Amino acid sequence: MTPSNAATYQSGACTPESLRALAGYLELALDEGKSVVLMRIGTQVRNVYVGDPSGALEDLTDSGVVDAFMADEILRLTSLGINRITADGQQYRFVRSVRYIADRQAVVFTPT
């Protein structure tokens, strides 16, 4: 894909808290050479894991939770495929995909 095909979120204004949270998890994933996995665990929160999404759920590192509203906003501000966001002046490039882990749908953010 060319850069023009990538979803890009940049704003001269304040970075939304949801993208700040995603950026923090992307930093963890970059440090470990892994992906960020967002998975629904109830109606109010989404669990966040860092690891290799092709493995078992038990192999992922539980990295926290985000509330459902924030998770929904992350999904609204990103799209499937290549994405670029700028969060507080730092640029991130990642691929967003969907897969099933332990019979649950998960959204995967893989830094590139």
N, C-alpha and C positions, 0 to 999 in steps of 0.2 A: 504494500500500500504506500501511496505517496503521502507526504505530510498533509496535503489538502484533504485527504480522506479521513484523517484522524479527528475525533471529537476533541475540542479544545475548550477549556474553561479558564479564562483569564479575566481578571477584573481589577481595575485601578482602585476600586473601593475595598472595603473590608472583606477578607476571605470568610466565607460561611463556616460556621463551627463544624458542620458535617465534613467539609473538605479538609479542615485542620485535623480532624480525627482520622480521616482516611490517610492523610499525609503521615501522621504519626505511625500508623500501622504499616504503611509502605516503607518507612524508615526501618522498622523492625525486620520486615521481609528482605529488604536490601542487605541488611547486616548479615542475615543468615542465608542469602541466596535462595529464598523461598517465595511463596505467594501468600497473599492475604485471602482468607476464606470467610465469607459472611454467611451465617446460617440461622434460619429462624428456629427459635426454641420455645416460643410462646407468642402471645399476642402483643406483649408490651416491649420485649427486648429481642435483640439479635445477638447471637454469640459470634465472637471474632476469634479466628484461629490463624496461626502462622505455620506454614509447613508446605509439604508436597501434597497437592490435592488428589494426586493419582493413587495415593496410599489409603490406608484405613483411617477412620476418624480418630482412633486411639493414638495414631502416630502424629497427629497435629498438636501443636502447642496451644493451649487455651490462653488467649491473650487479652480477654476482657469481654465486655458487652457494650452495646450501644442501644439506645432506646429506638423503638420502631420508627418514630418520626424522623430521627436523624438518619437511620438506614434508608428510609424511603427517599429522603433528600439526596443522599449519596447516589442512589440509583437514578434520580431525576437529573442530576448534574453530570452524570457520566453515561456512556452508552456501550453496547457490545462492540468489541473490537478495540482498535488502538485509541487511546485517550492521552491527552496532555492536560495537566492542570498546573496552575501556579497557586501555591498556598503560602502566604506570607513571604513572597519574594522568591521562594524556592520552587523550581520546576520539577515535575514528576511526569514520567512517561510510563504507561502500563497498558496491558491488554486486559479487558474485562470479558469474562466468559461465564458460562453456566455449566454445571455438572451435577451429578448425583453422588453423594457420599453417604454411606450408611442409609440408603433409601430415602434420603432427604435432598431436596434441591438446594444447591449452594451457589452463591455468586463468588467468582474467583477474580482477584486483581493480581496480575503477575507483572512486576516491574520489568522493564526492558532497558 
